[in-house]
Amino acid sequence: MTRRLVVASLEAWDGVWRRNQYLVDGLLRADARLEVLFLEPPSDPLHDALNRRRPRRGRGLRVGGYDGRLLLHQPTKALPRLAGPAADALLVRSIRRAVRRLGWGDGALWVNDPGAAPLAEALGWPVVYDVTDDWVRADRGGREHERIAAADRLLLTGSAEVVVCSPGLAYTKGVNRTVHLIPNAVDVERYRVERARPADLPDGPVALYVGTLHEDRLDIDLVLRTADAARAAGGSVALVGPNALSVRNRERLVGHAGLVMLGPRDRDEVPAYLRSAHVLLVPHVVTAFTDSLDPIKLYEYLAVGRPIVSTPVAGFRDEDRDEPRPAVVEADVFPAAVARYLSAWHPPREYRNVPDWKDRVSAFDAVLQAAGESVASGADA
């Protein structure tokens, strides 16, 4: 019997893999009966035009691989969020049209993007709400915050099952209902294979950060101070990942001495960057939002066994593995701690029991199946 799953994602299906892609990949490989429609964030022609970029429509419905069992759909945002329910209604209509085109009469809906709450109501399928970031705690304007909070409340009360990736989220989202804690992980063996040093890394010792560049996470002032300390120590700071910074902060980083921004890299290229670094960085702000996270970079960093310097953020400050542990330090001493690691190369350490994605796939699949069973049980009651 065919299983069908619609995934409302916060990210596109591209070469930069996050939690959604790793789990969907594992689910498709484990079950040949499964078909997945992966919903990418919509294109926004109006926003493109306002930011002097060429407006483009969404890529629509297309095949993504896995013998045709992965379908991708990127709708077009016809109206801005300011239009309220009308904007959501047009997006939902586009998605329902794609579902009908596939001939899917039933299935399950996996929601990672809280903005997909209207879709959950429209489809009427069992919903699994996978909370990976507590956007309710992020710094947003009043109207945007209320929209996110309302969607979060709707999904917490209306979903058949709720999954969270961190203990912090388990505490905040599990106040009034049962939640399933399924943390992040890494493809351990792929990160432990010897690889050549990437040609675009700066010469000399490198302190490396891998992840999306965003003010919700990155402490920009700390990154700049760390680059100054790295340069004084004869090294440099390299940032690898998609750039979601404001124009102002992007301009502050570009061209700063001792700092290079390399942009996103395909998931198969990332291990080589990590393994080539003298030290791996987590220069994050410590906020209620970052306390909700379970950073995938924690597992990636542990898998390659390079030294780690982090501000006291969730995940890294809680790490309780055998020595040497990540160096968790306050922002005022962070640059000096990084500079010390640039003075000499430390042999990689193989941490034991680093979680692998295949274990998380099994746990998530059990939740998906429980969601369908709970809805069926309710219908039979």
N, C-alpha and C positions, 0 to 999 in steps of 0.2 A: 504493500500500500504506500503510495506517494505521500511524503511529508512536505508541507509547504510552510515557509517562514519568510515574513517580511521584516527587514531590519531598518529601522529609522535611525540613521547614523549622524553623528556630529561631524564626520570627516568623509571625504571622498575615498573611493577605492583607488588608491594610487600606489606608488612605490614606497611611500613612508607608512609603514604599518603600525597601527595601534592595537588596542585590545580587541576591538570589533573584528578587524581583519584576521588576527591570529585565531580567534575563536571560530569565526565562520569557516576559515580554511580547515581547521581541525574537524569541525562538524561535517563538512562536505566530504572530507577524506574518510571519515569513519562510517558514514551511512550513505550508500549509493541510492537510497530512496529519497534523499532530501533534495529539495529545490529551494533556492534562496533568491528573493528579490531584495537587493541592497539599495536603499534609498539614500542618495547623496544629497548634501546641502544644495538648495536651489541656486541657480545663477541669478544675479540681480542686475539687470541691464541699467536700471535707474541709478543704482549706487555706482556702477562702473562709469556712467556718464558724468555724475557729479564729481568723481575723482579723476576725471580726464583720462579714463581708460576706454578702450574700444568696447562698447556694449556687446554682449554676446548672449545668445539664448542657451538654455540648458541642453545637454547632450541627449536628453530623452531616454528611451528604452533601448537597451542593447545587450548583447551577450558578453558575459565577463569571463567565461572559461568553465573548467571542470565539466567538460563534455556537455556544455549547454545548461548545466544545472545552477550556475550562478548568473543571474540577470542583474544588470545595473540600471538605475533610472535616476536621472538628474532633471527635475522639473525646472521651470522658469518662474521666478517671482514676478508676477504681473503688477502687484501693488506693494508699496512699502508697508512695514509693520504698523505705521501710523494709521493705516486704513482700518485697523482693528479686525473684527471677525470676517470682513469681506476678503482680506488678504489671505487669511487661513482657509477660507472656503474655496478659493480658487486653487490653492496648492493641493488641498485634499481632493478636489475634483480631478486634478491632473493625475494624482496617484491612483485614485480609484479607477480611472480610465485605463491606466497601465495594468492594473490587476485584472480588470475585465478582459483586456486584450490578451492576457496570458490564459484566460479561461479558469482562473482560480476562484472557486466558490467558497473555500474555507481554508483555514490555516491558523497560524499563530503570529502575533505581532511582538517583535522585540524592540523596545524603545530605549534608545540611548540619548536621543535629543528630546528634552522636555517640551520643545516647541511642537512636537508631534502629538501632543495630547488630543487635539481635535481629530486627528486621524484615528486614534484609539476608539473614540466615540463613534466615528463614521463607519468603520469596518465591522465593529461588533465582534471581533475575534478575541480569544483569550490573549491577555497582554502580560509580558514579562518586562518590567521596568528595571533596566540595568543602570544604576547610578554610579558613575565613575568620577564625577566632579560635583561638588555641592554649589551649583551656580546661584542658589539662593543666598549664599554667603559671599559671593563675589561683589566687587565694587561696581555697581551699576546705577544708572539714574532711577528716579522714583518710579516712572511709568514702566520702564523695562524691568525693574526689580519686581514690581507687582505682577507683571505678566508671567515672569518666570516662576514666582512663588505660587501663583494660582495654578499653573500647569503642573507644578510639582505636587501640590496638594491633590489635584485631580488624579494624577497617576498613582500616588501612594494609596489612595482610597479605592480606586477602581481597578487596579491591576490584580490579576490572579496571583502573581508572584512578584516579589521585589528582590533584586540582587544588589549588593553593594560590594565595593572593592577594598574597603578599608575599615578598620575598627572605629575610626571617627565617624564614618558614615553609618555604620551599624548602630552606633549610639544615637545619632540624630534622627535617622530615618526609621529606627525600630522602636520609637516611643509608643506608637499606637498600633503596631502590627508586627507580624513576624517577617524578618528579612533573612536572606541567605548571604553569608559572607564568602565571596569567591575572589580572592586577591588576584593580582596580576602575576606574570611569570616571564619566562624567556625561553627561547630555543637553545638550551644549554650547550649542546654539542656543537652547534653552528658557530657559537661565539668562542669556542676553545680551539678552533682550527688555526694553525699558524698562517699568517697572511703577510704580504708585502706591505711596507709602509706606503700609504697613498702619496702620490707625487705632489698634490696640492697642499699638503701640510707644510707649515713654515719650517725652515731649517732650524736646527737646535731643539732644545727641550720644549715640549708643548704641554700646556694645561688645557684640557679639552672639556667642553660641555656639549652634550647631545640632547636635543629636545626642541620643541617649538619655542621660539622666542616670543614671550608675551609678558606684559606688565603684571598680569595676575600672578605670575610665578617669579620672574626674574627681578632681582634687585639691580637696577641699571647702574646706580652709583657704585655698588659693590663690584660689579663687573669691570667698570672703568678703573677703580682703585687696584683691583687684582691684576689688570693688564699692566698698569704702571709698575707694580711690584715684580711681575714676571719679566718685564723688560729689563729692570734693574738687575735681575738675577741671570740675565743672558738668555731668557726664553721668551715665550709668547703665549697668549690665550687664543684658542680657536673655538668658534661657535659653529656647530653643525646642526641644522634643522630649519624647518620652515620659519619665515619671518612674519610674525603677526604684530609687530610693534607699531606704535604710533609713528607718524612721520618725524616728530620731534626727537623721539628716542632713537629712531633709526639713524638720523643724522648725527646724533651724539656718538654712536658707535662706529659708523663708517669712517675709515681713515684714521681712527685713534691709534697712536703708536703702541705697538705691542699687542694689537688685537686684529684678528682676521675673522670675517664672517663668510663662511663657505657655502651657506645655503643648505637646502635639503639634500639628502643622499638616499639612494635606494636601500632597502632593508638589507640586501645582500652585501652592500658596501660598508655598512655601519661597523661591523666587528673589526675591520682593519683599522679604522680610525681609533676606536677604543683601545685596541691592543698596542697601538703605536704611541700612546700618550704617556708621558712621565707621571701625570696625575690627572684624575677625573674630578670634575667640579659640579657642585650643586649650590650656586650662589642665589638661593631663593629667598624671597621675603617670608617671614613667619607671620601668618595671618590665620583667621578662622577658615578661609578658603583653602589655603595650602595644608592646613591640618586635616582637611577632608580627603586628601589624596593618598593614593598608593602608587608612587611613581614607578613606571615601568623601567626607568633608568636605574633604579636600585638593583633590579635583577640583572639588567644588562651589565652594569658596572661590576657586580659580584661575579658574573660568569667569566669575565676576562681577567679578573684577579689583579687589576691595577690599583695603586693607592687611591684613596677617595678623600676629598675634603668637602664637607657639607656644612651649611648653616643648620641649626637645630630644627629641622622640619620633620614632619611625620614620615615614618618609614626609616629614614637614616638615623634619627635620634633613638629610634626604638630597636635598631638592629642589635641582636644579642648573640651573634655567631662568635666562634672562637677568634682569638686575636690573630692578626691585627684587625681591629675594627675600623670602620670608617672614622676619620678624624672629624668629629662634630664640634664646631667651634662657633663662637659668636662672630658677628660681622666685623667687629673692630679688629680682630686678630686673624681673620680669614685670609687676607692677602699675604701676610707673612707666613702663614702655614703652607700656602700654596708654593711660595717661593722656595721654601726649604726642600720640598719634594722635587723641585726643578734642578737641584744641585747634583743629583746622582740618580742613576737608573736602578730601580728596585726590581728584582726578579718577580714574575707573576706568582700569585698564590692561588691555589685551587681550593676554593671554598667548598665545603661539603653540603649536600642537600639543598642546592639552589633549586627553587621550584621550576618545573617545566610546564609549558603550555598544554601538553597532552593531558596532564592531570586536571587542569582547569576546564578543558573541553569536556571531559567526562562529567565533572560536577555541574557544568552549565547545561549540558544535555539533560541531566536528570531533572533540573528545574523546569526546562521547557516541557518535558513530558508530564511533570506534575501539574503544570498550568493547564494543559489540555484535559487531564484527568479531573482536576478540581472543577472545571467548567462543566464537563460531562456529568459529574456527580451532582452538581447543583441543578442541572437540567432534569435529571432523573428523580430528584427529590420531590 
